[in-house]
Each structure stands twice: as structure tokens, then as C-alpha cells.
Amino acid sequence: SSGINAEYGVRGFYEDGIGRPLGGTMHWGAGFSLTRKLPFSPHIWGLGKYMRVHHFANAGNVGSCKDELIKDPRVSVGSGLIMKIANFRMEINYAVPIRHQPDDVVNHGLQFGIGINFM
């Protein structure tokens, strides 16, 4: 793969958007998220009890050696809405890449995700 994949992706970047076109053989990703209950009654639409607001910071990088991995990590921040039912999680987020490289493919704005694991 030429960049960080979607499963462990950094919000604010498209799939394989970090490290293009050079790519690498190693990657890392990290995330920090603060969640809280919705600021209104959880009974609206009956879905509020499954929803939370979150604020996040994500970072990651790709490279072929340790020096490339620690040099100029990509970073994004944002906020969003999480809905978790059973083992599935849906997110709608507004992400802002605050640190990226000219060849990266950034996705500044609204993003939607559904899955089991999110960073």
C-alpha cells in the first residue's frame, strides 16, 4: 500500500492520502478523543441514547525507515457525532488537517464513517 489505509486512517485525509506518491513500508497512527453526552434530551427521535459528541486529534505518518516515520507527522483535529449500536459505530465528523505535506490528499470538511474500529 502507498499510504495509511482507511481502517487505521487519520481523519481529515483520504484513504491512502498520506505519503503519496512515495509511500513506505511502515506506518503509525494515533488518536485522542474526548466524548460527551448530547447537549439536549436523549429522547429526541429515540436515538439520542446511542449518540455522543466527540472532539478529536489524530496523527500518523508513513515511511520506509524510522527517521521518515518521525519526521513531519500528519495531524488533524475536529469534532463530530458518534452513534453506536451494538458492535457498529457511525460517525459524522468535521475534520481539519492542520499539518500535512504537499503531496498528501487532504479531506478538509465533513466526513462520514461506519465500521467497528475507529482511531
ABEGO torsion letter per residue (X at the ends): XABBBAAABBBGBBBGABGOAAEEABBBBBBBBBBBBBABBAABGGAAAABBBBBBBBBBBBBABAAAAABGBBBBBEBBBBBBBEABBBBBBBBBBABBBAABBBBBEBBBBBEABBX
